[in-house]
Structure formats: C-alpha cells, structure tokens
Amino acid sequence: MAYRFPLVTLLRFRENLEHRSWLELQAANQQVQRAEVSISQLERERVEWRTGRLSALDIGVKAAELEVWGESYYQRKRLEFERCRLTAKQQAAAKLAEFYRARQKRQVLENLYLRGKNAYDTERARREQARVDELFLLRRGRIASS
C-alpha cells in the first residue's frame, strides 16, 4: 500500500497558487519592460523630432515656438511613462512578495508530506524486516523439530 498524504488536496492547492503567483509575477515584469521600452522609444522619437526642428529653426520664429511646444510635449510624455514604469515596478515587487509567500506556504506542506512519507517508509521497512525475521524463525523452528 502506498503512502497517502492526508493534506494532498491542500498541497495541490498551494502548488497551484504558487504557479499562479509566478505567472502574475512574469506578467508584472513584462509590464515594467514595456514601460521601459516606451520610454526609450519616446526618447528616440524626441531626438528625431528635435533634429528635424533644429534644421527648421533657420526658417524663423514659428519653428522656435514649435521647439518649446515639442520639448514640453516630450517631457510630459516621459513623466507619464516614468509614472507607469514606477507603478509597474511597485506591482512587480508586490507580486514577487506574493510569490515568495505562496512558495513558503507550499514548502511547509511539502515538508510535512516528506516527513510523513519518510516515517511511513521507515515503518514499512521495519514491518517488512519483522516479517522476514518471523519467516526465518519459523523455518528454523521447522528444521530443528524435524
């Protein structure tokens, strides 16, 4: 008869929670990466736009006004993306903490399972040895009485 862990359902539940936390952590990390990519893309666009505006500055005052407007636009967008990145990083940190808590709870149950299985295996081996010893003594008794 195999070892039956009484809390197997709870262990599976904890494993599923840990897996779900891991997936949520991965999604949160991807959000951080997307925010960082958005910031870099915005910076590239700003540099391209600024280069175009600088070449147009020789046209006159309108280009200078556009330069001021463009810089403020890119600064606002950068601040917006940086806020998104900060929020995403905070969410990722929270998901990481949640993942560690889920892993710890699963490990507690897994340790209980392993201790129970080891105790069961030890007891089973002891019973098996006792049975083998008993058979040996029975055979030895038959041989002595013949």
C-alpha positions in Angstrom: 0.0 0.0 0.0 1.4 3.4 -1.0 1.7 6.4 1.3 -1.4 8.6 1.4 -0.8 12.2 2.5 -3.9 13.4 4.3 -3.3 17.0 3.1 -2.7 16.2 -0.6 -5.5 18.4 -1.7 -4.2 21.4 0.2 -0.7 20.7 -1.2 -2.0 20.7 -4.7 -3.9 23.9 -4.0 -0.8 25.6 -2.7 1.2 24.4 -5.7 -1.5 25.9 -8.0 -1.4 29.2 -6.0 2.4 29.3 -6.3 2.2 28.7 -10.0 -0.5 31.4 -10.5 1.7 33.8 -8.4 4.7 33.0 -10.7 2.6 33.8 -13.8 1.4 37.1 -12.3 5.0 38.0 -11.4 6.0 37.3 -15.0 3.2 39.5 -16.3 4.2 42.3 -13.9 7.8 42.1 -15.1 6.6 42.3 -18.7 4.7 45.5 -17.8 7.9 47.0 -16.4 9.8 46.1 -19.6 7.0 47.5 -21.8 7.2 50.8 -19.8 10.9 50.9 -20.3 10.6 50.2 -24.0 8.1 53.0 -24.3 10.4 55.4 -22.6 13.3 54.5 -24.9 11.1 54.7 -27.9 9.8 58.2 -26.8 13.4 59.3 -26.4 14.3 58.2 -29.9 11.3 60.0 -31.3 12.2 63.1 -29.3 15.8 63.1 -30.7 14.4 62.6 -34.3 11.9 65.4 -33.8 14.5 67.7 -32.3 16.9 67.1 -35.1 14.1 67.9 -37.6 13.2 71.0 -35.7 16.8 72.2 -35.4 17.2 72.0 -39.1 13.9 74.0 -39.5 15.0 76.7 -36.9 16.6 78.7 -39.7 13.0 79.3 -41.1 12.1 81.6 -38.2 10.1 82.2 -35.1 7.4 79.6 -35.8 10.0 76.9 -35.6 11.3 78.2 -32.3 7.7 78.2 -30.9 7.3 74.6 -32.1 10.6 73.7 -30.4 9.3 74.9 -27.0 5.9 73.1 -27.5 7.7 69.9 -28.6 10.0 69.8 -25.7 7.2 70.3 -23.2 5.2 67.5 -25.0 8.0 65.1 -24.8 8.7 66.0 -21.1 5.0 65.3 -20.3 5.0 62.0 -22.1 8.3 61.0 -20.4 6.9 61.8 -17.0 3.7 59.8 -17.8 5.8 56.8 -19.0 8.0 57.0 -15.9 5.0 57.0 -13.7 3.7 53.9 -15.5 7.1 52.3 -15.0 7.2 53.1 -11.3 3.7 51.7 -10.9 4.6 48.6 -12.8 7.8 48.2 -10.7 5.8 48.5 -7.5 3.3 45.9 -8.8 6.1 43.6 -9.7 7.6 43.9 -6.3 4.2 43.1 -4.7 3.8 40.1 -7.0 7.3 38.9 -6.1 6.5 39.1 -2.4 3.2 37.3 -3.0 5.1 34.6 -5.0 7.6 34.1 -2.1 4.7 33.8 0.4 3.0 31.3 -1.8 6.2 29.3 -2.2 6.8 29.3 1.5 3.3 28.0 2.3 3.7 25.3 -0.4 7.1 24.3 1.0 5.7 23.9 4.5 3.1 21.4 3.2 5.7 19.7 1.1 8.0 19.3 4.1 5.1 17.8 6.1 4.5 15.4 3.2 8.1 14.4 3.0 8.3 13.8 6.8 5.1 11.8 6.7 6.4 9.7 3.8 9.8 9.1 5.4 8.1 8.0 8.6 5.7 5.7 6.6 8.7 4.3 4.6 10.7 3.7 7.8 7.7 1.9 9.5 7.0 -0.1 6.4 10.7 -1.2 6.2 10.5 -2.1 9.9 7.4 -4.2 9.4 8.9 -5.9 6.4 12.0 -6.8 8.3 9.9 -8.1 11.2 8.0 -10.3 8.7 11.2 -11.6 7.2 12.7 -12.3 10.7 9.5 -14.1 11.6 9.6 -16.3 8.5 13.3 -17.0 9.2 12.5 -18.1 12.8 9.5 -20.2 11.6 11.7 -22.0 9.0 14.4 -22.5 11.5 11.9 -23.9 14.0 10.6 -26.4 11.5 14.1 -27.6 10.6 15.0 -28.0 14.3 11.9 -30.0 15.0 12.3 -32.4 12.1 
